[in-house]
Amino acid sequence: MAMPLAEEFDAEGPVIDAIRTGDRYAFDDLVRRWTRWVRGVVFAVIARPEDVDDVVQQVWSAVWRRIGELRDSRAFKAWLFRLARNAALDAGREATRRRKHLVPLGDDVQQPARGLPADASLLKDERQQRVIEAIQSLPALYREPFVLRHMNGWTYQQIGEVLEMPVDSVETRLVRARRFLREKLEGQGGVR
């Protein structure tokens, strides 16, 4: 899904005004229309599908609590992006902190059996998992523009606007992300 155009953000003014007065129906409408966009921003930052829904819920809670801080509805896109990105960064730091305190499993834990017969759907799932893991392994510097472009369909200009960088920098980061992914996947035997 492509990111909404700037004109669509400008049209959010009446909805934002209604939300400021406590209108839950207007808020529900905003959530319905923008959740997919917010999910893309969050995934671009944390790249852990299992955590995306929790972070998106935190973002919408923050929107409800902080909508009064938004002075100009034309700045909605940038404001929502910052909320989503910051929530994702916070979640990433929290996950890193939790991982540091985990005790690794010992060798006595039985590992899943390997070499099970694979049918076409299992192979497809395995390929998809390798691609997701490769995307997750991208440095955030490259992962954010890559996910926004290739998974959410944003244009280079839209990515540049929200990441506050020139379009040629977006292009450079996308080229490097693709190269990194190609090398990583080829090193794993490729994705066919």
C-alpha positions in Angstrom: 0.0 0.0 0.0 1.4 3.4 -0.9 1.8 6.0 1.7 -1.0 8.6 1.6 -0.3 11.8 -0.3 0.4 15.1 1.5 -3.1 16.3 0.5 -4.6 13.3 2.5 -2.7 14.4 5.6 -4.1 18.0 5.2 -7.6 16.5 5.1 -7.0 15.0 8.6 -7.6 18.4 10.2 -11.4 17.9 10.9 -10.7 14.4 12.2 -7.9 15.6 14.5 -10.1 18.4 15.8 -12.8 15.9 16.6 -10.3 13.6 18.4 -9.1 16.6 20.5 -12.7 16.9 21.8 -12.7 13.2 22.8 -14.5 11.8 19.8 -13.7 8.0 19.9 -15.4 7.4 16.6 -13.1 9.8 14.9 -10.1 8.2 16.6 -11.3 4.7 15.5 -11.6 6.0 12.0 -8.0 7.4 12.1 -6.7 4.2 13.5 -8.4 2.1 10.8 -7.0 4.2 8.0 -3.5 4.6 9.3 -2.6 1.4 11.1 -1.1 -0.3 8.1 1.1 2.7 7.6 2.2 2.8 11.2 2.9 -1.0 11.1 5.3 -0.3 8.2 7.1 2.3 10.1 7.4 0.2 13.2 8.6 -2.9 11.3 11.1 -0.8 9.4 12.7 0.1 12.7 12.5 -3.1 14.8 12.3 -5.7 12.1 10.7 -8.3 14.5 7.2 -9.2 13.3 6.4 -10.7 16.7 6.7 -7.3 18.4 5.0 -5.1 15.8 1.4 -5.3 17.1 2.4 -4.4 20.6 4.4 -1.4 19.5 1.6 -0.3 17.1 -0.8 -0.4 20.1 1.6 1.8 22.1 1.7 4.2 19.2 -2.1 4.6 19.1 -2.2 5.0 22.8 0.3 7.8 22.5 -1.7 9.4 19.7 -4.8 9.5 21.9 -2.9 10.9 24.9 -0.8 13.4 23.0 -3.0 14.6 20.1 -3.3 18.0 21.8 0.4 18.5 21.2 -0.1 18.5 17.5 -0.6 22.2 16.7 -1.0 22.0 12.9 -2.8 19.1 11.3 -0.6 19.5 8.2 2.3 18.2 10.3 0.3 15.0 11.1 2.5 12.8 8.9 5.8 13.9 10.5 4.3 13.8 14.0 2.8 10.3 13.6 6.1 9.1 12.1 8.1 10.4 15.0 5.7 8.8 17.5 5.9 5.4 15.7 9.6 5.5 15.2 10.3 6.5 18.8 8.0 3.8 20.1 9.8 1.2 17.9 13.2 2.4 19.0 12.2 2.2 22.7 10.8 -1.3 22.1 14.1 -2.3 20.5 16.1 -1.0 23.4 13.9 -2.8 25.9 14.2 -6.1 23.9 18.0 -5.7 23.9 18.0 -5.1 27.6 15.8 -8.2 28.2 18.1 -10.4 26.0 21.1 -9.4 28.1 19.4 -10.9 31.1 18.4 -14.2 29.5 20.2 -17.4 30.5 21.3 -19.4 27.4 19.8 -22.9 27.2 22.2 -25.7 27.9 23.3 -28.5 25.5 21.0 -30.9 27.3 18.0 -29.3 25.7 16.9 -31.4 22.8 17.0 -29.6 19.4 14.3 -30.1 16.8 14.8 -32.9 14.4 16.6 -31.9 11.1 16.2 -33.5 7.7 12.5 -33.9 7.8 10.9 -34.4 4.3 10.0 -31.1 2.8 7.2 -30.4 0.5 6.8 -27.2 -1.6 5.0 -25.3 1.2 7.7 -26.0 3.7 10.4 -24.9 1.2 8.5 -21.7 0.5 8.2 -21.0 4.3 11.9 -21.7 4.7 12.7 -19.2 1.9 10.4 -16.6 3.3 12.0 -17.0 6.7 15.5 -16.6 5.3 14.5 -13.4 3.5 12.9 -12.0 6.7 16.0 -12.9 8.7 18.2 -11.2 6.1 16.0 -8.1 6.3 16.2 -8.2 10.1 19.9 -8.4 9.9 20.2 -5.1 7.9 21.5 -2.2 9.9 18.6 0.2 10.7 20.3 2.7 8.5 19.5 0.5 5.5 16.5 -1.5 6.9 14.2 1.5 7.4 14.3 2.8 3.8 14.3 -0.8 2.4 11.1 -1.8 4.3 9.4 1.4 3.6 10.1 1.1 -0.2 9.8 -2.6 -0.9 7.3 -3.8 1.7 5.2 -0.6 2.0 5.5 0.8 -1.5 6.6 4.3 -0.5 8.3 6.4 -3.1 11.9 7.6 -2.7 10.6 11.2 -2.1 8.2 10.0 0.7 11.0 8.1 2.4 13.3 11.1 2.1 10.6 13.3 3.7 10.0 11.2 6.7 13.6 10.2 7.3 14.7 13.8 6.6 17.3 13.1 3.9 17.8 13.9 0.3 16.4 11.5 -2.3 19.9 10.6 -3.5 20.7 9.4 0.0 17.6 7.3 0.0 18.7 5.8 -3.4 22.2 5.1 -2.0 20.9 3.4 1.1 18.5 1.2 -1.0 21.3 0.1 -3.3 23.5 -0.8 -0.3 20.6 -2.6 1.4 19.9 -4.7 -1.8 23.6 -5.5 -2.2 23.8 -6.6 1.5 20.7 -8.8 1.1 21.9 -10.3 -2.1 25.2 -11.2 -0.6 23.7 -12.6 2.6 21.1 -14.7 0.7 23.6 -16.0 -1.8 25.9 -16.9 1.2 23.0 -19.0 2.5 22.6 -20.9 -0.7 20.3 -18.3 -2.4 16.6 -17.9 -2.5 15.0 -19.5 -5.4 
